[in-house]
Amino acid sequence: MSPRNPSARTDFRDRHRFDAVTNEPRNSTTSPSTSIGTNFDDTASRPRTGLTGWGSRHCEDRAPFDVWEADKGEFRQPSFTEKMWIVNKYNATRVTFMAPMFFVWTAVPPNPMPLTLGGAGCQFLLPHEEDYHPLDKITDYSNPRLPDPISWKLEAWTRPTRRQLNEILTAVSSLADLKSVTLLHPTLCFELETNGRIYGRHSLPGRVAGAPAVYRHYEDPLWAFDNPNGRVRAINSIAVGTPRDDDTNYLASRGTICSGVRLESSTITNHPRHASATRTTTAGVLLRNTDGSVRMTASNHGFSHSNKVYHPTNKDTKIGEIDERFEALDVALVKLDRSVRFDIRDYFEAEVPKSILRGNEPGKGCWCSVAGMSTGIAFLQYRGTTVLPPPKPPGIKLDFHEWKEATILYRYGPANRIFVNEVCGAPIVEEGTGGVVGFFHLTNGNLVFAAVLDDLIDRDWMLDRQELGATRS
């Protein structure tokens, strides 16, 4: 495969430019393209989508209405007239709205395709496709007539703090044995342990902290992560070829690597029939610790059997070795060889990382971009958060503050591509700010899960913003 052409990097994003001041799409000639070796400009080096939070509109969003009511901080249901505008505009056979998203079925998808309609996220589907509702399978334990066990209310469409989540877990655990809690805006879903305890119909509160509460009590987990591929998007609004790994050797062609390039492990077995078996993932970001050490992040599970990291394949350059692992975050820290340069100014078509964020720092309803070495760019929007215990030996009970939190995002695109496992490790970056929300880890349908990075920040790691080739230890 040929290298991802620097001069063509802005082609996709130029179609999604948006001027935050004029509220109009930007002209593709008004902002310079980026290439390695040019001067880095934090404000002008990358075009912006304008997708900054709840109610923000994609530059292809031509709807003459808004379903986000900014003065109330709430979504409203679209009117019949507004739905008919969508039907007529896109030759739709069906339109549904489940805040914060529209689902539009059409045999003639728009090109280019808007990521929002009326300020709400929009998923276009072919007539035979089904929409995805992860909270469909719930048990009938919820009763809105029972008192709310929490005296305060969650702010609508706002990510709760970890302290609030712990309080919710503590209150509801006095009523039921909990396996996890998920806020998938606007609904709280409590997953219950299948330990033989019996709950009556309508026996648990239907509102918790003011939010609608549902319960799930099944052996199979709410989030099944055994299929890393997610769902194939059949609609192809962008001309793309067959998915292939970008196996370009960027060290040989440009003298640097960056976020989004291909990483490969050493062979994972000595069996002669599988001697060439390796794992491929995507490079993360460059971190610097307050003690002066510098490390590149990588997907921990991609190197579970070995510490050696190669680019682009294990027949090419060994770029470094892992010397620290954060298993609960699926993050491994790679000490790069001194000859390897990491360009912090580049992330192909995606937003350039500029900082790493705590779980509560991204904006409300923030939009993000990610670029895996086998996928190209994809856009994601914050949808909620989940808290669940980390893997532990049977019989060990952990306090709720020891449970791990992950951000949930809804994935849009890439068109007609399978979102394959090789994107793991790629940074998920907030549009407009450059804040790293997390690293791509797990998928469930079109939902993406990324562990919050508080543990890294608490260990004094921050994004490295020093000049290319700076001394590192």
Disulfide bonds with the S-S distance in Angstrom:
none
